[in-house]
Amino acid sequence: DIGVTGVQTCALPISRRAGLCCDFDGTIAPMVVDPQAARPLPGALGALHDLARELAVVAAISGRSAAFLGDRLELTSYRSPLRAFGLHGLEECLPDGTVRLRSGVSAWRPVIETVRDQLRATLPSGVRVEDKGYGVTAHWRSISASGADLEAIAARAAEVVQAVAAEYDLVARPGKASVELALPLGIDKGTVVTELCGTLERAAFLGDDAGDMFAFRALDELRATSGLRTVKVAVAGADAPRALVDAADLVLDGP
């Protein structure tokens, strides 16, 4: 099991009582048509590793797989304390590149395989189905249609994914030109932020998508219950949800 323990903060400098967490796609990495082609901006990559050596906790929390994050964030090369949580917190890539799952996750693999095959057989032509190991995402960013045609494809894809989610007791999470099917284990970016930052004095989260609202809400709750000083940063690309931008303390262009 992943054990995300708190950090004792007494008699430590301010930097060791602070944490920073961020999303990946659209936040520290440009959005791309081919999901496998995504890379963090060089400045962002170096900054995260530098900060990880200074702050109590620095973590990337993404819907991507942990193995993907570990590779793109070059964990084995930098050897910093930067942490990488994939699938919204279901798994973590450790500094040596191995992936650790939360308890109960591995039992869902047969369901994911069935769902993946069903989506590939029923989604509109051109919609890509990405198997993330313990989650499945349907993307339509690469479809060249526009206007009403693209809206119809997106609506049909969302309808199919929602139906499959209901059939297999999965959670549908809308994203940018995509819908993800996640496991119903009550784990999301917000629960990870709470575990990582709950005993700190200051914390920030940077995000650009609907799933990042869970992290924003977690910071709000920690501020209300424990007095945590927080900063919610919305990275406002063209498709950033209005609700995320409205809820942010700071809005930046991105990635």
Salt bridges, closest charged atoms under 4 A:
ASP23 OD1 - LYS189 NZ 2.93
ASP25 OD2 - ARG64 NE 2.74
ASP34 OD1 - ARG128 NH1 3.35
ASP50 OD1 - ARG53 NH1 3.61
ASP71 OD2 - ARG72 NH1 2.42
GLU92 OE2 - ARG83 NE 2.88
GLU92 OE1 - ARG100 NH2 3.68
GLU113 OE2 - ARG109 NE 3.24
ASP117 OD1 - ARG116 NE 2.95
GLU130 OE1 - HIS139 NE2 2.70
ASP131 OD1 - ARG109 NH1 2.93
ASP131 OD2 - ARG116 NH1 2.84
GLU159 OE1 - ARG156 NH1 3.51
GLU180 OE1 - HIS88 NE2 2.69
GLU180 OE2 - LYS132 NZ 4.00
GLU195 OE1 - ARG102 NH2 2.68
GLU201 OE1 - ARG17 NH1 2.82
ASP208 OD2 - LYS176 NZ 2.40
ASP212 OD1 - LYS189 NZ 2.70
ASP220 OD1 - ARG223 NH2 2.87
ASP220 OD1 - LYS232 NZ 2.81
ASP246 OD1 - ARG242 NE 3.07
